[in-house]
Amino acid sequence: QWQLAESGGGLMQPGGSLRLSCAASRFTLDDYAIGWFRQAPGKDREGISCISRRDGNTYYADSVKGRFTISRDNAKNTAYLQMNSLKPDDTAVYYCAVGTFGDTSRCDVTEYEYVAWGQGAQVTVYS
């Protein structure tokens, strides 16, 4: 059974940084594009970033562009989301997911493209 496990969430003051990890087990992360999504209390889940399977092309939602960085380390079978300059609006449960795209050099954050999801990691940014 495929497993994705997020870690690295927690509490942080505005302006601080956190790095989320997404570790895959029982399958090879290299075979997929990776997406990060988040869901704030009372809001719909939002796709915030993705990285393609090939060539490392990335996408960022406007809400995180310039502050968050997605990366992958296929040797470690792990993906990351570096989050800098955190704001209270970044408070949410963060999910990683893996997806397939016909063009392996692209990705987007359309949820139905993603075939496996982690359990989520809570990030709380408080003043």
Stockholm file with secondary structure:
# STOCKHOLM 1.0

chainA/1-127         QWQLAESGGGLMQPGGSLRLSCAASRFTLDDYAIGWFRQAPGKDREGISCISRRDGNTYYADSVKGRFTISRDNAKNTAYLQMNSLKPDDTAVYYCAVGTFGDTSRCDVTEYEYVAWGQGAQVTVYS
#=GR chainA/1-127 SS CCEEEEECCEEECTTCCEEEEEEEESSCGGGSEEEEEEECTTSCCEEEEEECSSTTCEEECTTTTTTEEEEEETTTTEEEEEECSCCGGGCEEEEEEEECCSSTTCCCCCGGGEEEECCCEEEEECC
#=GC SS_cons         CCEEEEECCEEECTTCCEEEEEEEESSCGGGSEEEEEEECTTSCCEEEEEECSSTTCEEECTTTTTTEEEEEETTTTEEEEEECSCCGGGCEEEEEEEECCSSTTCCCCCGGGEEEECCCEEEEECC
//
